[in-house]
Amino acid sequence: MQKNKVFQISILFIVSLLMVGCSATKVEPQTREVKVSPSSLLVKGKKNYKKNEAVKFEIDTGKDKGYLYVVYLDKKGKKEVMTPSKNKVRGNFSFPKDFGVDVSATKECNNCKEEKTTVYVLLSKDPILEIKSMNKDDLVDLGKKSKEAKSRGLFLEDGNVLVQKIEFLVN
């Protein structure tokens, strides 16, 4: 009987040590952060265009594969979203040839010497369902990799979106 009590007390002591040890260990909550990274996505093109000249640039997704979007926003907030395919793509693309569009350089200002134009190129692992509702601030935030863009929940998973922008002047 005495051995049985000692055995039970020993078991209780070991269990209590394990419980105290477990409760003393602080478990940090895991957070998921959307990573917006330039990675291997490259965009190359001219830095200057004449008014009405055809806009052309090259896109290289490198090793990354995903849904490719080219988004242009004018100064008034009008947006054009162009994609080369409804499926995931990888490789080199010529804009506008591979997108099935013709794009000419334009200026909205009449008496200015030149005007800057910015085009955003996004490569996403998943389709960006809200691409049509995104505004200039969303794209600018993505380009800056800001916490504000992340907090708006624009994209779904870790490391989901690669962003590059190309800027050029229209004379």
C-alpha positions, 0 to 999 in steps of 0.5 A: 500500500505504501509503495502504491501511495509513493507511486501515485504521489510521484505521478502527480508530482511529475504531472504537475511539473509538466503542467507548470512547465507548459503554462510557463511557456508563452505561446506567441500568436502567429500573424500572417503578413502579405508580402509584396515583393519585386522578386524576379519580375522585371519591366523594361521600356523607354523613358520618353515618348512623343505624343501619339507614339506607340507605347512598348515595353518588355515584361519578364516574370523570371522563375515566377508563374502567375496571373499577369496584369498591366494596369494604367491609371490616368490623372482623372482616375480612369483605369485600364486593366489588361491581361495576356491570358486568363491562365497563369503565365511565365516567361517574357511578354511584349506589351502591347503585342501579347496583350492584344491592344494598341496603346499610344502615349498621350498627354492630358495637359495642353501647355505642359512640356512633358507629363509623367505616366505610370503603368503598374505590372502585377503578377499574382499567384491567384486571380485578383478578383478586386482588380477592377475596383482597385484605385490609384491609391491601392496601386501606389500603396502596392508599389511602395509595399505599404502596411496600409495596402496590406491592412486593406486585405487587397490580396489573399495569401503570403507572397501572393503579389509581385509588383513593378511599375514603369514610368515614362515621360510623354513630350 
